[in-house]
Amino acid sequence: MTAPADLSVVEDEAAQARFDELIAQDSRIEPRDWMPDAYRKTLIRQISQHAHSEIIGMQPESNWITRAPSLKRKAILMAKVQDEAGHGLYLYSAAQTLGISREEMTDQLIEGRARYSSIFNYTTPTWADMGAIGWLVDGAAICNQVPLCRASYGPYGRAMVRICKEESFHQRQGFEILLTLMQGSPAQRKMAQDAVDRWYWPSLMMFGPPDDESPNSAQSMAWKIKRFSNDDLRQRFIGMLVPQAEVLGVTLPDPELRWNADTGRWDMSEIDWAEFHEVLAGRGPCNAERLRNRRTAHEDGAWVREAAAEYARKQALKAEKAVAA
C-alpha cells in the first residue's frame, strides 16, 4: 500500500514564500502569520532586550528624583521615569505575542541570562548626568528607534511609535538641563561638560559594534527589523550632535572629530570597544548593582503579583457562578 504523501514540506515552502513576499513588499508580519523560527527568536531577543533596557534604565535616574534642584525638576524627572516603565510594558507585551511569557523574560533578566543596554551600567554622580543622559542617551535611542517604527513585525513597530514620541520629550528635557547649566556659574558649566565627557563615548557604543563585527545586524536588516546598520546610525547621531553641541556651548570629547567631504562621513577617534565588551560581559561600574536592585524589586513585589492573581481567580469564579445561575 502506498504511504500518504508528506505535505508538511510543501506547506512550509508555501508559508516561507508568503513570508518572503510580505518582507519584499515592505508589509507587516502579524502574530498569527507564519514566520521562520529564526525570525521569531531574533525578535524575542531584540524586543525583550529593549524592554529590559527600559526597566533597568529607570535606576540611574530614579536615584536623582529626591535630589533634583527644584520641585519642577522632581516632577519632570518622575514623569520621565514613569514613561520608561511604560515603555518596558509596551515592549514586553509586544514580545509576548511571539509566544514567550513575561515571567520567562523577567527570569532571564534577573538570573543574568538576558542582556540589556550597556549604557545603563554607568554611574550618575551629579545632576548634570540627568542632562547628559537625556541629550546623549535618549538622543541615541531616538536615532536608533525611529526606524524601528517601520519594523517588519507589526506589534513591535506600533509600540515604537508612541515610545519615540515620548523619547523626543526626554531628549529635549536633557538638552534644556544642560543649556541651563551652561548659562550658569563656572562650576555649573564645568559640571555639564564633565557629564558630557562621561556619557559621549558610551552613547556612541549604544548602536552596537562595528558592522563587520556585528553578528546579527545583516540578517535583521534583510528581514527589515532594522533599517540601517550600526555604523550608519552612529554617523547619523554624530551629525545630529555637532550643531546641538555648538548651541549648548559644550565640547564633544573627540579631538579627531571632523566632517570628511570626500567620504561624506564623520571622521572620529577609535571607540574603546574593549570597554564596551567588558561592560556587556557584566564587568561595568554598576552591572552587579543594577541586577541586584532589579532582583530585589521583583522579590519584594511577589505579594502584589500573588494578590492580583488571587483576585483574578475569585473574579473568574464569581463570573462562572453567575453564568451557571
Beta strands, then each sheet from edge to edge (+ up, - down):
strand 1: 258-260
strand 2: 265-267
sheet 1: 1+ 2-
end
